[in-house]
C-alpha cells in the first residue's frame, strides 16, 4: 500500500515572494533532498493564500504557517517528519 504524500505548498504571491519565500523555497528543496524525502512529498507553489499581511506563508498538509522563514520551515518539517 502506497503511503499518502505530505502536501507542502509555499506561497509565491508577490508579497510573500518579496518577503523571502524565494529563499525559503530553495531551503525546503535542499532539506527534502538531503533527507531523502522528495518521494514522500508533493511540493508546489501557490499564487496566494489571501494572508498577505501574515506572510510569508507556507502550508504543510492542513497546517498553515505564517511569517515563516527558512529556519522556521525546516523546524516545521522536522516536526512533521518526527526528526531530531
C-alpha positions, 0 to 999 in steps of 0.5 A: 500500500502506497503511503499518502504524500505530505502536501507542502505548498509555499506561497509565491504571491508577490508579497510573500515572494518579496518577503523571502519565500524565494529563499525559503523555497530553495531551503525546503528543496535542499532539506527534502533532498538531503533527507531523502524525502522528495518521494514522500512529498508533493511540493508546489507553489501557490499564487496566494493564500489571501494572508498577505499581511501574515506572510510569508506563508507556507502550508504543510498538509492542513497546517498553515504557517505564517511569517515563516522563514527558512529556519522556521520551515525546516523546524516545521518539517522536522516536526512533521517528519518526527526528526531530531 
